[in-house]
Amino acid sequence: MESSQEAGEWRRNRDLLSTRIPQSFVHISILLMAGDKDTLLSMGFDPARVDWALRATNNRGLQPAMDHILENEGKPIPDPSTAAPTSASGSADQPMDVDVDDDDDEDALRRLMGAKTGTTSSAEAEPKSIKCSECGKVFKNTALANYHAEKSGHDQFEESTEEIKPLTEEEKQQKLTELREKIAAKRSVKAQQEAVEARANEAIRRKSGKDVGKLKDELKAKELVKEAEQKRREKLEDAKAKAAVKAQIEADKKARAERAAREKALRDGQPIVDAQASASSTPAVTASSSSGTSGRDFKDTRLQIRMAAGGTPYTTTLPSDATLREVAEFLAGQTLAVDVETVTFAQHFPRKTFSRDQFSNTLRELGLTPSAVLIAS
């Protein structure tokens, strides 16, 4: 019965280990009974409660035994002699459930049973740990070997007679110090990487900001150049318009002076000859001025058209043979507030308003060459 119970425990340990370790190394689970007890004792649990937990859980592993100890903490420990017959009788009623299809499993079972009866080799040859054949690491129990298999992907394990001694307090403190140093080193490396990335991002941000600022400055400079050119053209046009107005004013003054002299001669009763001469001189001057103007034969006429309601004036250059209606059509094309059929034009110097009948006259005929300022309403 005792052999049957031990074989059942061995099979359960084999099934637990087979989830991570190949079938050919299943027999190493026999180390659980001794390894789990040592692990629990190294954790500071009472030896009697450890033995009770291992018996109650049938040596199913470290975790069930630990759960049993924690769940039954404070409860009295039962006498092993009273529980032994019950479990022995229960084991006798059931057949030994052992899978002996695998030759390795049979050999492991024979070694287990032979160790109990004294037919195996000496205690010094018994396996006391599990060794990874791929990396050479040695583990105290199956749980640690399973954890290593999960993390590394290694699946080649073997028994080892090397005994893992428990760490002393000095060794534990050294391990803890090394672990803290590794964590601090990793944090330092991570902090340096984050600092480098932060500097790179800041450089990219500053460069993009400089590019945007440079583009804005270029656009502003272009706008200033355009405004300066526009002001220069407006000043030049204003100067030309003022010169034309002054010339017109001088001509009007001269004409008024001649007319006043003629009227005074008539009032004073001067000879008609003088009046005729004076009268003939006036047309002569007018003719000469008109002939001088026409003699220059300006081909183009520059116009500045201002709206009576105010706003930016419109400037254009048209042929001197263009009609005043063409000027109205130009202005209507510049602003929707002007209609060709209703717009009127006037001059301030000399003050003159052009009628609708004069829209068919040319700019030369209306005396607007070489330049003139018109008020549109």
Salt bridges, closest charged atoms under 4 A:
GLU6 OE2 - LYS116 NZ 3.83
ASP15 OD2 - ARG11 NH1 3.64
ASP15 OD1 - ARG14 NH2 3.27
ASP51 OD1 - LYS37 NZ 3.16
ASP97 OD2 - ARG11 NH1 3.78
ASP105 OD2 - ARG14 NH1 2.91
GLU106 OE1 - ARG110 NH2 3.39
ASP107 OD1 - ARG110 NH1 3.02
GLU134 OE1 - HIS154 NE2 3.72
GLU150 OE2 - ARG20 NE 3.22
GLU159 OE2 - HIS27 NE2 3.41
GLU163 OE1 - LYS128 NZ 3.64
GLU202 OE2 - ARG205 NH2 2.40
GLU202 OE2 - ARG206 NE 3.12
GLU229 OE2 - ARG232 NH2 2.61
GLU229 OE2 - ARG233 NH1 3.73
GLU237 OE2 - ARG302 NH2 2.50
ASP238 OD1 - ARG306 NH2 3.47
ASP297 OD1 - ARG364 NH2 3.33
ASP321 OD1 - ARG364 NH1 2.39
GLU329 OE2 - ARG325 NE 3.76
GLU341 OE2 - ARG325 NH2 2.79
GLU341 OE1 - ARG356 NH2 3.81
